[in-house]
């Protein structure tokens, strides 16, 4: 599916705030906020998650699942490992 970190990264790449993403997806701002607070995979009903994914894809984001290759072949960003957020060295303190 999609993770909260992917939503935040996609918004950053697109230059969207949560309100504009909510409008583009036809969802409420609290729904987007709740999805972004999820641990790991996004919590929410399937219809809302699909609306969010569709909006991000329409805006030009390719969502890449764990272990998948990018079909687009363009530039992108992907986590190499699950380092703690904010860790620049990749090592836990």
C-alpha positions in Angstrom: 0.0 0.0 0.0 1.5 3.4 1.0 3.3 4.5 4.1 3.0 7.8 6.0 6.7 8.6 5.1 5.8 8.1 1.4 3.0 10.6 1.7 5.2 13.2 3.3 8.0 12.7 0.8 5.6 12.9 -2.1 4.1 16.1 -0.8 7.6 17.6 -0.4 8.5 16.6 -4.0 5.3 18.2 -5.3 5.5 21.3 -3.0 2.1 20.6 -1.6 0.9 21.3 1.9 -1.6 18.9 3.6 -4.6 21.2 2.7 -3.8 21.2 -1.0 -3.3 17.4 -1.0 -6.6 16.9 0.8 -8.3 19.1 -1.9 -6.6 17.2 -4.7 -7.7 13.9 -3.3 -11.2 14.9 -2.3 -10.5 14.1 1.3 -10.7 16.2 4.5 -7.6 17.8 6.0 -8.0 15.7 9.2 -8.0 12.6 7.1 -4.7 13.5 5.5 -3.2 14.5 8.9 -4.3 11.2 10.4 -2.8 9.2 7.5 0.5 11.0 7.9 0.6 10.2 11.7 0.3 6.5 11.0 3.1 4.2 12.0 4.3 2.3 8.9 1.4 1.6 6.5 -1.3 4.2 6.4 -4.4 3.6 8.4 -7.7 4.5 6.8 -10.5 3.1 4.8 -9.6 1.6 1.4 -11.6 4.2 -0.6 -9.7 7.1 1.1 -6.3 5.5 0.6 -7.0 4.9 -3.1 -8.2 8.5 -3.5 -4.9 9.7 -2.0 -2.8 7.4 -4.1 -4.7 8.5 -7.3 -4.2 12.1 -6.5 -0.4 11.7 -5.9 0.0 9.7 -9.2 -2.0 12.3 -11.1 0.3 15.0 -9.7 3.3 13.0 -11.1 4.5 10.9 -8.2 5.5 7.2 -8.8 4.9 5.3 -5.6 7.5 2.5 -5.3 6.7 -0.4 -3.0 9.2 -2.3 -0.9 11.6 -4.2 -3.2 10.0 -2.9 -6.4 11.8 -1.4 -9.3 10.9 2.0 -10.6 9.0 1.7 -13.9 9.6 5.3 -14.9 13.4 5.2 -14.9 13.5 8.8 -13.8 15.2 10.4 -10.9 13.9 9.7 -7.4 14.5 9.1 -3.8 14.3 5.9 -1.9 15.3 4.8 1.6 18.2 2.2 1.6 17.3 1.0 5.1 15.0 1.8 8.0 17.3 4.3 9.8 15.8 6.3 12.6 14.2 9.5 11.3 16.6 12.4 11.4 19.7 10.1 11.5 22.3 11.3 9.0 24.8 8.6 9.8 22.4 5.7 9.5 23.6 4.6 13.0 21.4 4.6 16.0 22.6 6.9 18.8 
